Amino acid sequence: MSSSSANLSLKDLIEYLARALVDHPDEVSVSEVAGEQTVVLELKVAKDDLGKVIGRHGRTATAFRTVVSALAGRGGARIDFVDVDRGR
């Protein structure tokens, strides 16, 4: 499997999981930003849903990052949670 197709399916998985967690699934988007050595997946959700994807004490966010790391393997990928009201 090529790196591009692996990242595409990882992007789809993150979007699927996030849509299952939030109250406004239509506002979920995942964008892929190529870095020098890794791929960054930016997960954007409605402001009201940000707490749901981060979770208590960051547990849900940590779980997302664990899934991304495990599936990305040596190709390297990470996930960022973006508050669209504040930007990056």
PDB file with SEQRES, HELIX, SHEET and CRYST1 records, atoms N, CA, C and O in Angstrom:
SEQRES   1 A   88  MET SER SER SER SER ALA ASN LEU SER LEU LYS ASP LEU          
SEQRES   2 A   88  ILE GLU TYR LEU ALA ARG ALA LEU VAL ASP HIS PRO ASP          
SEQRES   3 A   88  GLU VAL SER VAL SER GLU VAL ALA GLY GLU GLN THR VAL          
SEQRES   4 A   88  VAL LEU GLU LEU LYS VAL ALA LYS ASP ASP LEU GLY LYS          
SEQRES   5 A   88  VAL ILE GLY ARG HIS GLY ARG THR ALA THR ALA PHE ARG          
SEQRES   6 A   88  THR VAL VAL SER ALA LEU ALA GLY ARG GLY GLY ALA ARG          
SEQRES   7 A   88  ILE ASP PHE VAL ASP VAL ASP ARG GLY ARG                      
HELIX    1 AA1 SER A    3  LEU A   21  1                                  19    
HELIX    2 AA2 PRO A   25  GLU A   27  5                                   3    
HELIX    3 AA3 LYS A   47  ASP A   49  5                                   3    
HELIX    4 AA4 LEU A   50  ILE A   54  1                                   5    
HELIX    5 AA5 ARG A   56  GLY A   58  5                                   3    
HELIX    6 AA6 ARG A   59  ALA A   72  1                                  14    
HELIX    7 AA7 GLY A   73  GLY A   75  5                                   3    
SHEET    1 AA1 3 SER A  29  ALA A  34  0                                        
SHEET    2 AA1 3 VAL A  39  LYS A  44 -1                                        
SHEET    3 AA1 3 ALA A  77  VAL A  82  1                                        
CRYST1    1.000    1.000    1.000  90.00  90.00  90.00 P 1           1          
ATOM      1  N   MET A   1       0.851  -1.172   0.000  1.00  0.00           N  
ATOM      2  CA  MET A   1       0.000   0.000   0.000  1.00  0.00           C  
ATOM      3  C   MET A   1       0.894   1.231   0.000  1.00  0.00           C  
ATOM      4  O   MET A   1       1.832   1.304   0.793  1.00  0.00           O  
ATOM      5  N   SER A   2       0.630   2.183  -0.855  1.00  0.00           N  
ATOM      6  CA  SER A   2       1.450   3.383  -0.935  1.00  0.00           C  
ATOM      7  C   SER A   2       1.149   4.315   0.230  1.00  0.00           C  
ATOM      8  O   SER A   2       0.093   4.224   0.856  1.00  0.00           O  
ATOM      9  N   SER A   3       2.086   5.209   0.514  1.00  0.00           N  
ATOM     10  CA  SER A   3       1.922   6.153   1.617  1.00  0.00           C  
ATOM     11  C   SER A   3       0.695   7.034   1.403  1.00  0.00           C  
ATOM     12  O   SER A   3      -0.030   7.324   2.354  1.00  0.00           O  
ATOM     13  N   SER A   4       0.457   7.460   0.167  1.00  0.00           N  
ATOM     14  CA  SER A   4      -0.675   8.327  -0.130  1.00  0.00           C  
ATOM     15  C   SER A   4      -2.004   7.637   0.167  1.00  0.00           C  
ATOM     16  O   SER A   4      -2.882   8.237   0.787  1.00  0.00           O  
ATOM     17  N   SER A   5      -2.165   6.393  -0.264  1.00  0.00           N  
ATOM     18  CA  SER A   5      -3.427   5.692  -0.018  1.00  0.00           C  
ATOM     19  C   SER A   5      -3.578   5.344   1.454  1.00  0.00           C  
ATOM     20  O   SER A   5      -4.696   5.309   1.966  1.00  0.00           O  
ATOM     21  N   ALA A   6      -2.465   5.084   2.148  1.00  0.00           N  
ATOM     22  CA  ALA A   6      -2.537   4.805   3.578  1.00  0.00           C  
ATOM     23  C   ALA A   6      -3.009   6.045   4.324  1.00  0.00           C  
ATOM     24  O   ALA A   6      -3.830   5.941   5.235  1.00  0.00           O  
ATOM     25  N   ASN A   7      -2.502   7.217   3.952  1.00  0.00           N  
ATOM     26  CA  ASN A   7      -2.914   8.445   4.606  1.00  0.00           C  
ATOM     27  C   ASN A   7      -4.357   8.793   4.283  1.00  0.00           C  
ATOM     28  O   ASN A   7      -5.063   9.348   5.125  1.00  0.00           O  
ATOM     29  N   LEU A   8      -4.802   8.476   3.080  1.00  0.00           N  
ATOM     30  CA  LEU A   8      -6.183   8.740   2.704  1.00  0.00           C  
ATOM     31  C   LEU A   8      -7.122   7.920   3.585  1.00  0.00           C  
ATOM     32  O   LEU A   8      -8.109   8.457   4.088  1.00  0.00           O  
ATOM     33  N   SER A   9      -6.842   6.651   3.780  1.00  0.00           N  
ATOM     34  CA  SER A   9      -7.711   5.827   4.600  1.00  0.00           C  
ATOM     35  C   SER A   9      -7.621   6.230   6.069  1.00  0.00           C  
ATOM     36  O   SER A   9      -8.613   6.132   6.791  1.00  0.00           O  
ATOM     37  N   LEU A  10      -6.473   6.672   6.519  1.00  0.00           N  
ATOM     38  CA  LEU A  10      -6.325   7.164   7.880  1.00  0.00           C  
ATOM     39  C   LEU A  10      -7.176   8.427   8.065  1.00  0.00           C  
ATOM     40  O   LEU A  10      -7.839   8.593   9.089  1.00  0.00           O  
ATOM     41  N   LYS A  11      -7.149   9.295   7.083  1.00  0.00           N  
ATOM     42  CA  LYS A  11      -7.968  10.516   7.105  1.00  0.00           C  
ATOM     43  C   LYS A  11      -9.448  10.146   7.192  1.00  0.00           C  
ATOM     44  O   LYS A  11     -10.192  10.736   7.976  1.00  0.00           O  
ATOM     45  N   ASP A  12      -9.870   9.182   6.397  1.00  0.00           N  
ATOM     46  CA  ASP A  12     -11.269   8.743   6.415  1.00  0.00           C  
ATOM     47  C   ASP A  12     -11.653   8.145   7.765  1.00  0.00           C  
ATOM     48  O   ASP A  12     -12.758   8.375   8.256  1.00  0.00           O  
ATOM     49  N   LEU A  13     -10.739   7.374   8.369  1.00  0.00           N  
ATOM     50  CA  LEU A  13     -11.010   6.759   9.665  1.00  0.00           C  
ATOM     51  C   LEU A  13     -11.181   7.823  10.743  1.00  0.00           C  
ATOM     52  O   LEU A  13     -12.112   7.749  11.545  1.00  0.00           O  
ATOM     53  N   ILE A  14     -10.292   8.810  10.767  1.00  0.00           N  
ATOM     54  CA  ILE A  14     -10.382   9.883  11.757  1.00  0.00           C  
ATOM     55  C   ILE A  14     -11.697  10.645  11.594  1.00  0.00           C  
ATOM     56  O   ILE A  14     -12.352  10.983  12.579  1.00  0.00           O  
ATOM     57  N   GLU A  15     -12.075  10.911  10.349  1.00  0.00           N  
ATOM     58  CA  GLU A  15     -13.343  11.609  10.102  1.00  0.00           C  
ATOM     59  C   GLU A  15     -14.526  10.764  10.581  1.00  0.00           C  
ATOM     60  O   GLU A  15     -15.450  11.286  11.205  1.00  0.00           O  
ATOM     61  N   TYR A  16     -14.498   9.473  10.292  1.00  0.00           N  
ATOM     62  CA  TYR A  16     -15.567   8.569  10.717  1.00  0.00           C  
ATOM     63  C   TYR A  16     -15.695   8.543  12.250  1.00  0.00           C  
ATOM     64  O   TYR A  16     -16.798   8.651  12.786  1.00  0.00           O  
ATOM     65  N   LEU A  17     -14.571   8.401  12.941  1.00  0.00           N  
ATOM     66  CA  LEU A  17     -14.594   8.349  14.406  1.00  0.00           C  
ATOM     67  C   LEU A  17     -15.088   9.668  14.999  1.00  0.00           C  
ATOM     68  O   LEU A  17     -15.885   9.669  15.937  1.00  0.00           O  
ATOM     69  N   ALA A  18     -14.624  10.773  14.461  1.00  0.00           N  
ATOM     70  CA  ALA A  18     -15.032  12.087  14.974  1.00  0.00           C  
ATOM     71  C   ALA A  18     -16.525  12.307  14.759  1.00  0.00           C  
ATOM     72  O   ALA A  18     -17.210  12.811  15.649  1.00  0.00           O  
ATOM     73  N   ARG A  19     -17.037  11.932  13.583  1.00  0.00           N  
ATOM     74  CA  ARG A  19     -18.474  12.109  13.309  1.00  0.00           C  
ATOM     75  C   ARG A  19     -19.329  11.305  14.290  1.00  0.00           C  
ATOM     76  O   ARG A  19     -20.434  11.720  14.638  1.00  0.00           O  
ATOM     77  N   ALA A  20     -18.821  10.165  14.731  1.00  0.00           N  
ATOM     78  CA  ALA A  20     -19.565   9.330  15.681  1.00  0.00           C  
ATOM     79  C   ALA A  20     -19.604   9.961  17.076  1.00  0.00           C  
ATOM     80  O   ALA A  20     -20.509   9.666  17.858  1.00  0.00           O  
ATOM     81  N   LEU A  21     -18.650  10.813  17.394  1.00  0.00           N  
ATOM     82  CA  LEU A  21     -18.559  11.399  18.727  1.00  0.00           C  
ATOM     83  C   LEU A  21     -19.324  12.713  18.901  1.00  0.00           C  
ATOM     84  O   LEU A  21     -19.752  13.033  20.010  1.00  0.00           O  
ATOM     85  N   VAL A  22     -19.496  13.459  17.843  1.00  0.00           N  
ATOM     86  CA  VAL A  22     -19.984  14.840  17.957  1.00  0.00           C  
ATOM     87  C   VAL A  22     -21.491  14.970  17.735  1.00  0.00           C  
ATOM     88  O   VAL A  22     -22.144  14.058  17.228  1.00  0.00           O  
ATOM     89  N   ASP A  23     -22.023  16.128  18.129  1.00  0.00           N  
ATOM     90  CA  ASP A  23     -23.442  16.426  17.923  1.00  0.00           C  
ATOM     91  C   ASP A  23     -23.714  17.008  16.544  1.00  0.00           C  
ATOM     92  O   ASP A  23     -24.843  16.946  16.057  1.00  0.00           O  
ATOM     93  N   HIS A  24     -22.684  17.577  15.905  1.00  0.00           N  
ATOM     94  CA  HIS A  24     -22.829  18.223  14.596  1.00  0.00           C  
ATOM     95  C   HIS A  24     -21.889  17.543  13.589  1.00  0.00           C  
ATOM     96  O   HIS A  24     -20.875  18.124  13.203  1.00  0.00           O  
ATOM     97  N   PRO A  25     -22.219  16.323  13.166  1.00  0.00           N  
ATOM     98  CA  PRO A  25     -21.313  15.576  12.283  1.00  0.00           C  
ATOM     99  C   PRO A  25     -21.090  16.227  10.919  1.00  0.00           C  
ATOM    100  O   PRO A  25     -20.070  15.975  10.278  1.00  0.00           O  
ATOM    101  N   ASP A  26     -22.025  17.056  10.470  1.00  0.00           N  
ATOM    102  CA  ASP A  26     -21.852  17.718   9.172  1.00  0.00           C  
ATOM    103  C   ASP A  26     -20.744  18.769   9.199  1.00  0.00           C  
ATOM    104  O   ASP A  26     -20.254  19.186   8.149  1.00  0.00           O  
ATOM    105  N   GLU A  27     -20.353  19.193  10.388  1.00  0.00           N  
ATOM    106  CA  GLU A  27     -19.319  20.219  10.513  1.00  0.00           C  
ATOM    107  C   GLU A  27     -17.931  19.639  10.757  1.00  0.00           C  
ATOM    108  O   GLU A  27     -16.982  20.383  11.005  1.00  0.00           O  
ATOM    109  N   VAL A  28     -17.809  18.326  10.690  1.00  0.00           N  
ATOM    110  CA  VAL A  28     -16.511  17.669  10.870  1.00  0.00           C  
ATOM    111  C   VAL A  28     -15.761  17.675   9.549  1.00  0.00           C  
ATOM    112  O   VAL A  28     -16.309  17.321   8.505  1.00  0.00           O  
ATOM    113  N   SER A  29     -14.496  18.083   9.610  1.00  0.00           N  
ATOM    114  CA  SER A  29     -13.650  17.981   8.426  1.00  0.00           C  
ATOM    115  C   SER A  29     -12.233  17.616   8.861  1.00  0.00           C  
ATOM    116  O   SER A  29     -11.776  18.002   9.937  1.00  0.00           O  
ATOM    117  N   VAL A  30     -11.562  16.879   8.014  1.00  0.00           N  
ATOM    118  CA  VAL A  30     -10.177  16.496   8.260  1.00  0.00           C  
ATOM    119  C   VAL A  30      -9.375  16.924   7.044  1.00  0.00           C  
ATOM    120  O   VAL A  30      -9.676  16.533   5.916  1.00  0.00           O  
ATOM    121  N   SER A  31      -8.351  17.730   7.288  1.00  0.00           N  
ATOM    122  CA  SER A  31      -7.492  18.138   6.180  1.00  0.00           C  
ATOM    123  C   SER A  31      -6.097  17.583   6.411  1.00  0.00           C  
ATOM    124  O   SER A  31      -5.664  17.377   7.544  1.00  0.00           O  
ATOM    125  N   GLU A  32      -5.418  17.352   5.317  1.00  0.00           N  
ATOM    126  CA  GLU A  32      -4.098  16.744   5.357  1.00  0.00           C  
ATOM    127  C   GLU A  32      -3.068  17.791   4.947  1.00  0.00           C  
ATOM    128  O   GLU A  32      -3.179  18.400   3.883  1.00  0.00           O  
ATOM    129  N   VAL A  33      -2.072  17.995   5.794  1.00  0.00           N  
ATOM    130  CA  VAL A  33      -1.008  18.960   5.524  1.00  0.00           C  
ATOM    131  C   VAL A  33       0.309  18.196   5.530  1.00  0.00           C  
ATOM    132  O   VAL A  33       0.679  17.590   6.535  1.00  0.00           O  
ATOM    133  N   ALA A  34       1.006  18.228   4.416  1.00  0.00           N  
ATOM    134  CA  ALA A  34       2.280  17.506   4.320  1.00  0.00           C  
ATOM    135  C   ALA A  34       3.389  18.325   4.974  1.00  0.00           C  
ATOM    136  O   ALA A  34       3.632  19.476   4.614  1.00  0.00           O  
ATOM    137  N   GLY A  35       4.045  17.708   5.934  1.00  0.00           N  
ATOM    138  CA  GLY A  35       5.202  18.333   6.565  1.00  0.00           C  
ATOM    139  C   GLY A  35       6.469  17.786   5.936  1.00  0.00           C  
ATOM    140  O   GLY A  35       6.415  17.053   4.950  1.00  0.00           O  
ATOM    141  N   GLU A  36       7.608  18.144   6.507  1.00  0.00           N  
ATOM    142  CA  GLU A  36       8.885  17.672   5.968  1.00  0.00           C  
ATOM    143  C   GLU A  36       9.046  16.168   6.141  1.00  0.00           C  
ATOM    144  O   GLU A  36       9.455  15.468   5.214  1.00  0.00           O  
ATOM    145  N   GLN A  37       8.721  15.675   7.333  1.00  0.00           N  
ATOM    146  CA  GLN A  37       8.917  14.253   7.609  1.00  0.00           C  
ATOM    147  C   GLN A  37       7.635  13.529   7.986  1.00  0.00           C  
ATOM    148  O   GLN A  37       7.626  12.301   8.076  1.00  0.00           O  
ATOM    149  N   THR A  38       6.563  14.258   8.207  1.00  0.00           N  
ATOM    150  CA  THR A  38       5.308  13.641   8.622  1.00  0.00           C  
ATOM    151  C   THR A  38       4.143  14.256   7.869  1.00  0.00           C  
ATOM    152  O   THR A  38       4.283  15.252   7.160  1.00  0.00           O  
ATOM    153  N   VAL A  39       3.012  13.641   8.044  1.00  0.00           N  
ATOM    154  CA  VAL A  39       1.753  14.197   7.542  1.00  0.00           C  
ATOM    155  C   VAL A  39       0.960  14.631   8.758  1.00  0.00           C  
ATOM    156  O   VAL A  39       0.827  13.878   9.723  1.00  0.00           O  
ATOM    157  N   VAL A  40       0.436  15.839   8.713  1.00  0.00           N  
ATOM    158  CA  VAL A  40      -0.375  16.358   9.810  1.00  0.00           C  
ATOM    159  C   VAL A  40      -1.830  16.302   9.370  1.00  0.00           C  
ATOM    160  O   VAL A  40      -2.193  16.824   8.315  1.00  0.00           O  
ATOM    161  N   LEU A  41      -2.652  15.668  10.182  1.00  0.00           N  
ATOM    162  CA  LEU A  41      -4.087  15.618   9.941  1.00  0.00           C  
ATOM    163  C   LEU A  41      -4.738  16.617  10.889  1.00  0.00           C  
ATOM    164  O   LEU A  41      -4.620  16.485  12.107  1.00  0.00           O  
ATOM    165  N   GLU A  42      -5.418  17.607  10.342  1.00  0.00           N  
ATOM    166  CA  GLU A  42      -6.091  18.612  11.146  1.00  0.00           C  
ATOM    167  C   GLU A  42      -7.574  18.281  11.211  1.00  0.00           C  
ATOM    168  O   GLU A  42      -8.259  18.237  10.189  1.00  0.00           O  
ATOM    169  N   LEU A  43      -8.055  18.053  12.414  1.00  0.00           N  
ATOM    170  CA  LEU A  43      -9.455  17.731  12.644  1.00  0.00           C  
ATOM    171  C   LEU A  43     -10.168  18.998  13.081  1.00  0.00           C  
ATOM    172  O   LEU A  43      -9.802  19.610  14.084  1.00  0.00           O  
ATOM    173  N   LYS A  44     -11.187  19.388  12.325  1.00  0.00           N  
ATOM    174  CA  LYS A  44     -11.974  20.580  12.658  1.00  0.00           C  
ATOM    175  C   LYS A  44     -13.400  20.144  12.957  1.00  0.00           C  
ATOM    176  O   LYS A  44     -13.997  19.370  12.208  1.00  0.00           O  
ATOM    177  N   VAL A  45     -13.936  20.650  14.057  1.00  0.00           N  
ATOM    178  CA  VAL A  45     -15.306  20.345  14.472  1.00  0.00           C  
ATOM    179  C   VAL A  45     -15.976  21.637  14.905  1.00  0.00           C  
ATOM    180  O   VAL A  45     -15.318  22.665  15.064  1.00  0.00           O  
ATOM    181  N   ALA A  46     -17.286  21.581  15.096  1.00  0.00           N  
ATOM    182  CA  ALA A  46     -18.025  22.739  15.605  1.00  0.00           C  
ATOM    183  C   ALA A  46     -17.498  23.095  16.993  1.00  0.00           C  
ATOM    184  O   ALA A  46     -17.042  22.229  17.738  1.00  0.00           O  
ATOM    185  N   LYS A  47     -17.568  24.374  17.325  1.00  0.00           N  
ATOM    186  CA  LYS A  47     -17.052  24.847  18.607  1.00  0.00           C  
ATOM    187  C   LYS A  47     -17.655  24.071  19.779  1.00  0.00           C  
ATOM    188  O   LYS A  47     -16.951  23.740  20.733  1.00  0.00           O  
ATOM    189  N   ASP A  48     -18.952  23.782  19.708  1.00  0.00           N  
ATOM    190  CA  ASP A  48     -19.629  23.060  20.783  1.00  0.00           C  
ATOM    191  C   ASP A  48     -19.127  21.624  20.924  1.00  0.00           C  
ATOM    192  O   ASP A  48     -19.270  21.022  21.989  1.00  0.00           O  
ATOM    193  N   ASP A  49     -18.546  21.074  19.870  1.00  0.00           N  
ATOM    194  CA  ASP A  49     -18.102  19.683  19.880  1.00  0.00           C  
ATOM    195  C   ASP A  49     -16.624  19.515  20.210  1.00  0.00           C  
ATOM    196  O   ASP A  49     -16.153  18.384  20.335  1.00  0.00           O  
ATOM    197  N   LEU A  50     -15.895  20.592  20.351  1.00  0.00           N  
ATOM    198  CA  LEU A  50     -14.454  20.501  20.584  1.00  0.00           C  
ATOM    199  C   LEU A  50     -14.145  19.704  21.853  1.00  0.00           C  
ATOM    200  O   LEU A  50     -13.220  18.892  21.869  1.00  0.00           O  
ATOM    201  N   GLY A  51     -14.909  19.934  22.898  1.00  0.00           N  
ATOM    202  CA  GLY A  51     -14.705  19.196  24.151  1.00  0.00           C  
ATOM    203  C   GLY A  51     -14.938  17.708  24.003  1.00  0.00           C  
ATOM    204  O   GLY A  51     -14.320  16.907  24.705  1.00  0.00           O  
ATOM    205  N   LYS A  52     -15.820  17.333  23.103  1.00  0.00           N  
ATOM    206  CA  LYS A  52     -16.109  15.910  22.905  1.00  0.00           C  
ATOM    207  C   LYS A  52     -14.957  15.180  22.244  1.00  0.00           C  
ATOM    208  O   LYS A  52     -14.691  14.025  22.574  1.00  0.00           O  
ATOM    209  N   VAL A  53     -14.267  15.831  21.317  1.00  0.00           N  
ATOM    210  CA  VAL A  53     -13.149  15.149  20.654  1.00  0.00           C  
ATOM    211  C   VAL A  53     -11.863  15.239  21.473  1.00  0.00           C  
ATOM    212  O   VAL A  53     -10.923  14.478  21.242  1.00  0.00           O  
ATOM    213  N   ILE A  54     -11.819  16.167  22.429  1.00  0.00           N  
ATOM    214  CA  ILE A  54     -10.656  16.233  23.320  1.00  0.00           C  
ATOM    215  C   ILE A  54     -10.868  15.309  24.515  1.00  0.00           C  
ATOM    216  O   ILE A  54      -9.948  14.602  24.924  1.00  0.00           O  
ATOM    217  N   GLY A  55     -12.061  15.313  25.068  1.00  0.00           N  
ATOM    218  CA  GLY A  55     -12.385  14.415  26.176  1.00  0.00           C  
ATOM    219  C   GLY A  55     -11.868  14.927  27.515  1.00  0.00           C  
ATOM    220  O   GLY A  55     -11.151  15.924  27.593  1.00  0.00           O  
ATOM    221  N   ARG A  56     -12.256  14.214  28.558  1.00  0.00           N  
ATOM    222  CA  ARG A  56     -11.810  14.587  29.906  1.00  0.00           C  
ATOM    223  C   ARG A  56     -10.318  14.341  30.030  1.00  0.00           C  
ATOM    224  O   ARG A  56      -9.814  13.261  29.724  1.00  0.00           O  
ATOM    225  N   HIS A  57      -9.640  15.359  30.481  1.00  0.00           N  
ATOM    226  CA  HIS A  57      -8.178  15.299  30.662  1.00  0.00           C  
ATOM    227  C   HIS A  57      -7.461  14.889  29.381  1.00  0.00           C  
ATOM    228  O   HIS A  57      -6.352  14.358  29.433  1.00  0.00           O  
ATOM    229  N   GLY A  58      -8.096  15.134  28.221  1.00  0.00           N  
ATOM    230  CA  GLY A  58      -7.456  14.841  26.947  1.00  0.00           C  
ATOM    231  C   GLY A  58      -7.429  13.374  26.570  1.00  0.00           C  
ATOM    232  O   GLY A  58      -6.679  12.982  25.676  1.00  0.00           O  
ATOM    233  N   ARG A  59      -8.222  12.568  27.222  1.00  0.00           N  
ATOM    234  CA  ARG A  59      -8.186  11.118  26.973  1.00  0.00           C  
ATOM    235  C   ARG A  59      -8.627  10.748  25.562  1.00  0.00           C  
ATOM    236  O   ARG A  59      -8.025   9.873  24.939  1.00  0.00           O  
ATOM    237  N   THR A  60      -9.663  11.396  25.053  1.00  0.00           N  
ATOM    238  CA  THR A  60     -10.123  11.087  23.698  1.00  0.00           C  
ATOM    239  C   THR A  60      -9.095  11.543  22.674  1.00  0.00           C  
ATOM    240  O   THR A  60      -8.827  10.836  21.702  1.00  0.00           O  
ATOM    241  N   ALA A  61      -8.520  12.712  22.887  1.00  0.00           N  
ATOM    242  CA  ALA A  61      -7.476  13.210  21.988  1.00  0.00           C  
ATOM    243  C   ALA A  61      -6.275  12.263  21.991  1.00  0.00           C  
ATOM    244  O   ALA A  61      -5.691  11.988  20.943  1.00  0.00           O  
ATOM    245  N   THR A  62      -5.918  11.775  23.159  1.00  0.00           N  
ATOM    246  CA  THR A  62      -4.808  10.824  23.260  1.00  0.00           C  
ATOM    247  C   THR A  62      -5.136   9.539  22.515  1.00  0.00           C  
ATOM    248  O   THR A  62      -4.267   8.959  21.863  1.00  0.00           O  
ATOM    249  N   ALA A  63      -6.376   9.093  22.608  1.00  0.00           N  
ATOM    250  CA  ALA A  63      -6.785   7.887  21.883  1.00  0.00           C  
ATOM    251  C   ALA A  63      -6.703   8.098  20.372  1.00  0.00           C  
ATOM    252  O   ALA A  63      -6.246   7.218  19.643  1.00  0.00           O  
ATOM    253  N   PHE A  64      -7.146   9.266  19.906  1.00  0.00           N  
ATOM    254  CA  PHE A  64      -7.018   9.588  18.479  1.00  0.00           C  
ATOM    255  C   PHE A  64      -5.548   9.534  18.061  1.00  0.00           C  
ATOM    256  O   PHE A  64      -5.212   8.947  17.032  1.00  0.00           O  
ATOM    257  N   ARG A  65      -4.682  10.143  18.856  1.00  0.00           N  
ATOM    258  CA  ARG A  65      -3.251  10.172  18.519  1.00  0.00           C  
ATOM    259  C   ARG A  65      -2.647   8.777  18.537  1.00  0.00           C  
ATOM    260  O   ARG A  65      -1.776   8.476  17.721  1.00  0.00           O  
ATOM    261  N   THR A  66      -3.089   7.925  19.445  1.00  0.00           N  
ATOM    262  CA  THR A  66      -2.600   6.553  19.507  1.00  0.00           C  
ATOM    263  C   THR A  66      -2.987   5.788  18.251  1.00  0.00           C  
ATOM    264  O   THR A  66      -2.168   5.061  17.688  1.00  0.00           O  
ATOM    265  N   VAL A  67      -4.230   5.948  17.809  1.00  0.00           N  
ATOM    266  CA  VAL A  67      -4.692   5.292  16.583  1.00  0.00           C  
ATOM    267  C   VAL A  67      -3.885   5.778  15.385  1.00  0.00           C  
ATOM    268  O   VAL A  67      -3.448   4.977  14.558  1.00  0.00           O  
ATOM    269  N   VAL A  68      -3.689   7.082  15.295  1.00  0.00           N  
ATOM    270  CA  VAL A  68      -2.936   7.652  14.177  1.00  0.00           C  
ATOM    271  C   VAL A  68      -1.510   7.119  14.170  1.00  0.00           C  
ATOM    272  O   VAL A  68      -1.008   6.719  13.120  1.00  0.00           O  
ATOM    273  N   SER A  69      -0.848   7.109  15.331  1.00  0.00           N  
ATOM    274  CA  SER A  69       0.531   6.624  15.398  1.00  0.00           C  
ATOM    275  C   SER A  69       0.632   5.152  15.017  1.00  0.00           C  
ATOM    276  O   SER A  69       1.534   4.749  14.283  1.00  0.00           O  
ATOM    277  N   ALA A  70      -0.300   4.361  15.521  1.00  0.00           N  
ATOM    278  CA  ALA A  70      -0.256   2.928  15.244  1.00  0.00           C  
ATOM    279  C   ALA A  70      -0.477   2.634  13.763  1.00  0.00           C  
ATOM    280  O   ALA A  70       0.197   1.774  13.195  1.00  0.00           O  
ATOM    281  N   LEU A  71      -1.403   3.332  13.141  1.00  0.00           N  
ATOM    282  CA  LEU A  71      -1.707   3.068  11.740  1.00  0.00           C  
ATOM    283  C   LEU A  71      -0.725   3.726  10.778  1.00  0.00           C  
ATOM    284  O   LEU A  71      -0.507   3.233   9.671  1.00  0.00           O  
ATOM    285  N   ALA A  72      -0.136   4.834  11.198  1.00  0.00           N  
ATOM    286  CA  ALA A  72       0.806   5.535  10.322  1.00  0.00           C  
ATOM    287  C   ALA A  72       2.135   4.799  10.246  1.00  0.00           C  
ATOM    288  O   ALA A  72       2.829   4.869   9.231  1.00  0.00           O  
ATOM    289  N   GLY A  73       2.492   4.095  11.314  1.00  0.00           N  
ATOM    290  CA  GLY A  73       3.755   3.360  11.314  1.00  0.00           C  
ATOM    291  C   GLY A  73       4.943   4.273  11.143  1.00  0.00           C  
ATOM    292  O   GLY A  73       4.990   5.366  11.707  1.00  0.00           O  
ATOM    293  N   ARG A  74       5.893   3.823  10.369  1.00  0.00           N  
ATOM    294  CA  ARG A  74       7.120   4.592  10.169  1.00  0.00           C  
ATOM    295  C   ARG A  74       6.913   5.764   9.226  1.00  0.00           C  
ATOM    296  O   ARG A  74       7.762   6.653   9.156  1.00  0.00           O  
ATOM    297  N   GLY A  75       5.807   5.783   8.503  1.00  0.00           N  
ATOM    298  CA  GLY A  75       5.535   6.887   7.589  1.00  0.00           C  
ATOM    299  C   GLY A  75       5.387   8.218   8.310  1.00  0.00           C  
ATOM    300  O   GLY A  75       5.630   9.279   7.735  1.00  0.00           O  
ATOM    301  N   GLY A  76       4.990   8.152   9.558  1.00  0.00           N  
ATOM    302  CA  GLY A  76       4.865   9.343  10.370  1.00  0.00           C  
ATOM    303  C   GLY A  76       3.632  10.154  10.034  1.00  0.00           C  
ATOM    304  O   GLY A  76       3.455  10.600   8.900  1.00  0.00           O  
ATOM    305  N   ALA A  77       2.796  10.338  11.011  1.00  0.00           N  
ATOM    306  CA  ALA A  77       1.615  11.188  10.883  1.00  0.00           C  
ATOM    307  C   ALA A  77       1.266  11.652  12.276  1.00  0.00           C  
ATOM    308  O   ALA A  77       1.572  10.979  13.261  1.00  0.00           O  
ATOM    309  N   ARG A  78       0.628  12.797  12.359  1.00  0.00           N  
ATOM    310  CA  ARG A  78       0.139  13.251  13.656  1.00  0.00           C  
ATOM    311  C   ARG A  78      -1.182  13.958  13.428  1.00  0.00           C  
ATOM    312  O   ARG A  78      -1.504  14.364  12.311  1.00  0.00           O  
ATOM    313  N   ILE A  79      -1.930  14.097  14.489  1.00  0.00           N  
ATOM    314  CA  ILE A  79      -3.229  14.749  14.380  1.00  0.00           C  
ATOM    315  C   ILE A  79      -3.232  15.990  15.262  1.00  0.00           C  
ATOM    316  O   ILE A  79      -2.789  15.949  16.410  1.00  0.00           O  
ATOM    317  N   ASP A  80      -3.734  17.090  14.718  1.00  0.00           N  
ATOM    318  CA  ASP A  80      -3.895  18.334  15.467  1.00  0.00           C  
ATOM    319  C   ASP A  80      -5.381  18.629  15.581  1.00  0.00           C  
ATOM    320  O   ASP A  80      -6.146  18.396  14.646  1.00  0.00           O  
ATOM    321  N   PHE A  81      -5.773  19.138  16.720  1.00  0.00           N  
ATOM    322  CA  PHE A  81      -7.151  19.543  16.942  1.00  0.00           C  
ATOM    323  C   PHE A  81      -7.185  21.059  16.839  1.00  0.00           C  
ATOM    324  O   PHE A  81      -6.539  21.751  17.626  1.00  0.00           O  
ATOM    325  N   VAL A  82      -7.931  21.578  15.877  1.00  0.00           N  
ATOM    326  CA  VAL A  82      -7.908  23.001  15.573  1.00  0.00           C  
ATOM    327  C   VAL A  82      -9.206  23.652  16.017  1.00  0.00           C  
ATOM    328  O   VAL A  82     -10.295  23.224  15.634  1.00  0.00           O  
ATOM    329  N   ASP A  83      -9.076  24.697  16.831  1.00  0.00           N  
ATOM    330  CA  ASP A  83     -10.209  25.520  17.205  1.00  0.00           C  
ATOM    331  C   ASP A  83     -10.364  26.554  16.101  1.00  0.00           C  
ATOM    332  O   ASP A  83      -9.590  27.509  16.038  1.00  0.00           O  
ATOM    333  N   VAL A  84     -11.347  26.379  15.236  1.00  0.00           N  
ATOM    334  CA  VAL A  84     -11.471  27.233  14.059  1.00  0.00           C  
ATOM    335  C   VAL A  84     -11.746  28.689  14.423  1.00  0.00           C  
ATOM    336  O   VAL A  84     -11.479  29.580  13.616  1.00  0.00           O  
ATOM    337  N   ASP A  85     -12.267  28.949  15.600  1.00  0.00           N  
ATOM    338  CA  ASP A  85     -12.501  30.329  16.019  1.00  0.00           C  
ATOM    339  C   ASP A  85     -11.195  31.050  16.351  1.00  0.00           C  
ATOM    340  O   ASP A  85     -11.094  32.267  16.197  1.00  0.00           O  
ATOM    341  N   ARG A  86     -10.198  30.293  16.808  1.00  0.00           N  
ATOM    342  CA  ARG A  86      -8.915  30.895  17.182  1.00  0.00           C  
ATOM    343  C   ARG A  86      -7.839  30.683  16.130  1.00  0.00           C  
ATOM    344  O   ARG A  86      -6.804  31.348  16.170  1.00  0.00           O  
ATOM    345  N   GLY A  87      -8.061  29.770  15.189  1.00  0.00           N  
ATOM    346  CA  GLY A  87      -7.033  29.490  14.173  1.00  0.00           C  
ATOM    347  C   GLY A  87      -5.908  28.684  14.763  1.00  0.00           C  
ATOM    348  O   GLY A  87      -6.075  28.011  15.779  1.00  0.00           O  
ATOM    349  N   ARG A  88      -4.731  28.756  14.108  1.00  0.00           N  
ATOM    350  CA  ARG A  88      -3.577  27.991  14.586  1.00  0.00           C  
ATOM    351  C   ARG A  88      -2.601  28.860  15.286  1.00  0.00           C  
ATOM    352  O   ARG A  88      -1.569  28.377  15.753  1.00  0.00           O  
TER     353      ARG A  88                                                      
END                                                                             
